[in-house]
Amino acid sequence: MEATIATPDVNKGAWTGGGKEPLGASYGKMMMWFFIVSDALTFSGFLVSYGLMRFKFFDSWPIADEVFTHVPFTHGHYPMYYVAFMTFILIFSSVTMVLAVDAGHQMKKSKVSLYMLLTIIGGLIFLGSQAWEWKNFIGGTYGALQLQDGKIVQFVNAEGHQVALKDFVVKSNSERVPHTRSNGLWFVKDAGAVPEFTVSDVVKSFKANPEINLRTEQVDLATKKKVILSRAEANKFLAKATDVVKGANLKVNEYGKTLFADFFFFITGFHGFHVFSGIMINIIIFFNVIIGTYERRGHYEMIEKVGLYWHFVDLVWVFVFTFFYLV
Amino acid sequence: MTHAESHTGLIWKVFGILSLITIVEVFLGIHKPDSLYLTHFLGTSILNIIFLVLTLVKAYGIAWYFMHLKQEKAGLRRAIVWTAVFLICYLATLVLIEGNYLGDILSSYTKWNY
């Protein structure tokens, strides 16, 4: 059999312990690249399926600028600023990671540990921001009505800016109590929290406020803005309203298509989980650096390998950012 | 591999370029100038094409300089990049053509009045 092996080596098999380095890459690095390429294809599968649904509903997809408008400690309409900050944080943690790799090549233990620590902190800030973004998306901003065929209608003022339900809806006196199994029908489930307003409250208040208009999900393709209805049409739409919606979850989404929320939770959630595992791996490697594991091993290649994973997470975010927030 | 020269200068330069691209993207994303946004080019708007190109430039910066693809052997680099780029383009092209078709069909059946 030895004749079929290009460089016979009795001590080491082709892959054991990185004895052989095909294409100049050690075993660990090669395997990290195998993982990254396959994970890249997984993410592309998700993003392409998002694209499929976006193309399918090209005339009624939510406009991301109107969905993600929150900035901490302020109120108002600030599209994109916070997600730009998140992108910046992730790129910066990529830089500290690559600086750690660079310091590792020069066997500078204290520099490696400092940069690893900064990378971990950057990852934690990103993850916290992600959680905050989710909280806002789940909690909602304005509230909307859902029609019986699942369409969402939102309320806008004379300038075309969205108006929150709580700013114009007058509550009726009827008290709404969440349904419980013990004092009602045991086979009926209340769908989550009881909304603050009833559908008839909203419709009545809409009719009392002539300056408020109704906006549909439909996008006017010439101006790329959502279509605002006339009062007469709006009343026909409101006659079909069945639910008051506040916030977004996997079943309903006040900003428009439920699929948008589903994909947002799934893709940013999957990416966030990658960031989480990246932080965990970084922490383990950070402690290994501190106790001198790589100093004794004679090289810091492990930093390079976890670095590849961390940069990949950043790379994916670049695409998620583009397809969810920009395009 | 040991005691290699330091590349910190290059790293900060790449960081500067990536940050600049992000700032340009965010600026365009917030303002959406009508002259770019309300156009039709290659099946989408010029603004979206700009976003895609800038994204690919960012991806190149991250992969080549942060992930050290530039320093890897050409064979390894090609095995990684060509494989992924080919498969992703293939998937995206076919699926988005299908999505376009679904959208065309669906929009003629969707009612926007009652």
Interface residues (C-beta under 8 A of the other chain):
Chain A: L23 G24 A25 M30 W33 I36 V37 A40 L41 S44 G45 V48 S49 G51 L52 M53 R54 F55 K56 F57 F58 D59 S60 D65 P79 M80 Y81 A84 T87 F88 I91 F92 S94 V95 M97 V98 L99 V101 D102 H105 Q106 M107 D149 T216 Q218 A222 T223 K224 V227 E233 K236 F237 A239 K240 G298 H299 E301 E304 G307 L308 H311 F312 D314 L315 V318 F319 F321 T322 Y325 L326 V327
Chain B: M1 T2 H3 A4 S6 H7 T8 I11 W12 F15 L18 S19 T22 I23 E25 V26 L28 G29 I30 K32 Y37 L38 T44 N48 F51 L52 T55 K58 A59 I62 A63 Y65 F66 M67 H68 E72 K73 G75 L76 A79 I80 T83 A84 L87 I88 L91 A92 V95 L96 E98 G99 N100 L102 G103 L106 S107 T110 K111 W112 N113 Y114
